[in-house]
Amino acid sequence: MAEAKLDKSASGWWKNAVFYQVYPRSFQDTDGNGIGDLRGITQRLDYLQTLGIDGIWLSPVFASPQADNGYDISDYCAIDPMFGTMQDMETLISEAKKRGISIIADLVLNHSSDEHRWFQEARKSRDNPYHDYYLWRSGTPDCPPNDMQSVFGGSAWTWVPEVEQYYFHQFAAKQPDLNWDNEELRRELYRCIRFWVDKGVEGFRLDVIDQIAKDPDRFLTANGPQLHAFLQELRREAFPEPGIVTVGEAWSANVERARVFSAPDGSELSMVFQFEHMCLDQQPGGQKWDTIPLSLPKLKACLTRWQQGLHGKGWNSLFLDNHDLPRIVSRWGDEGAYREKSAKMLATMLHGLEGTPYIYQGEELGMTNIRLELDEYQDLEIRNMVQEQLARGDDPERIRAAVWARGRDNARTPMQWDDSENAGFTTGTPWLPVNPNYRQINAAQQLKDPDSVFHTYRRLIELRKTYDVFREGSFRLLCPEDEAVFAYVRETEREKLLVVCNFSAEMQDFTAPQEFSDAKLLISNYTDQSCTLRPYEAKMLYLSKDK
Ligand code: TEU
C-alpha cells in the first residue's frame, strides 16, 4: 500500500502526487472585473482538496502586460495587480499548504516581456549593462539577419532604431528571448527563484525550458549545446533542495532526451512535459492547425515507448489537456451522447499509467471546446493566425473550423462552477465567454452526483494513492494493432493491474487475459459488467499476488 501522507521535503514525493493546473484568469473572479484572481483560487481550495490533488501548477501570476496572458513577465518578483497582491499570494500559499496542497509556480525563463526593466535598459544603447541580457544582431531596418519565424507568426527579429540592431524572439515581439550565455542574467533569474522558494513555493513549471540555449544564426532553437550545463547550474543554484519539484515544458523532448532531463540522480529536472502523443493527430511536418484523425495504434505505440523508455530511467508526466491544447473530450472523446463516458474513459486510460498526472482545470468535469465567432477570440496565437490566413486568401470557413478544433481559447473559457449566471465564475462580464453548456456541465451538479466525471477523477486519484502498482508497475501493451481498444497491464512483484478502454462509440470484443479471471474491479464507467466492451467503456482490474 502506498503512504497516505507525502513527505514533501524528500526527493521523489511527486511520484505519488497528482497535480492540477489552474489558469488563474479563468478560474474564479472575486472582484467582479471578469478576470479570475488569487483570492478566487484560495476560495476554491476546499473543492481541490475534495478532488484529492497534492499541488497546483499555477499559470503565471507575475507582473505582466498580458500580451500572452502572463507568459510575458515584466517583473519576476511581483504579483500582477490584476490577480491581487503579494499578501493574496502569501495567503494562497499558506492556505493551500494547510490542505496538503503545494504551489508550483510557472516560470518563464526563456524570455521576458519587452516591458521588463532589463529590456527597457537593454534597448537604450549597445553599452548598457543590460544590453547583453538579450540576443542582438546587426542588420538594416529592411533586412533581418535571417528569415527565422516566430511561433506566433511573422519574423523572429524586431528592429530597434536606438541601437540599430534586431533582437531575437521565438514568440511574440513583446517576448524578447533572454541570453542565457550572460552569467549576470542567470544570477538574476536564480535570485528571483529563491525569492519564491523563500515564500513557500514548492516547485516550478518551467516554460519552454528546452529553448533557453539557442543559436539563431544556426536556426537552432531547442537543445542548444549549453542546455544541460544550464539546467544543472539552475538546479544547483536556484533549487538545491531535494523536495523542490520541477517540470520542464519541452516540445522537443524524445525519450532519450527525457531520460537526461529527468535523470534519477536529480541533477536536472523532476520530469518534463513532452508532446509527442499530442501531435499524432496533426499532419506530420505540418502546423498544429492541419489536423488528421487520431490513429489509436499510433497513440498506443507512442505511449508504450514513453512508459517503457522511462521506467527506472527517468520519470513521465501524464497529461492530455493544458491551457495551450483543445479540450480532450472534444478532441479524442465524444462531445455528444457519450461525453461523460468518454471523459471518464480518457481519464482511466491516463491515470493507469506510470508518471505524475496533471489535471487541467475543468477536465475533471469533462468541459468541452467552445465555438466562437472569429472576432471574439482573445488569444494572440489565434488572432495572428486568422489575420495571416485571411490575408493570404484562405477560406474563412476553413479557418474557423481550424480554430474551433485547435485554438487555445478552447481551454481558456471560464471554469464552470454552477448553473447561475456566468457559471458562478464572475458577477461581471467574463474576459472570454463562458461555454453555454455550463447549465449541464458544472462542478456543483457533479459534486452531488456520485457517478459524475468529477467523482471518477477523485476515485482515480484515490486509487493511485492506495496501490503501489500505479507508481511502480512495469508496462505491457495488449492488442497493439486494435483500432479501438487500448488495453495494458501494469505489474510489480506483488500486484497486477489491467486497464481496458474502448476509444469508440461501437461495441468491441475484448477478452481479458486468463490471469485476470479472479481480479477485482477497481473502477468502471458502466454500472453492470458485460463480456463485450460498450461505447467508450473503461475499467481497471486489480490482482494482489499476496493472497
Ligand atoms: O508554450 C510553448 C509553445 O511552444 C506554445 O506556443 C505552443 O507551441 C503553442 O501553444 C501551440 O499552439 C508556452 C506556454 O505554455 C504558452 O502558453 C506560451 O504562449 C508560450 O510558451 C510562450 O511563453
Residues whose N, C-alpha, C, O or C-beta is under 5 A from the ligand:
A	BS01	TEU	D68 Y71 V151 F171 D207 V208 D324
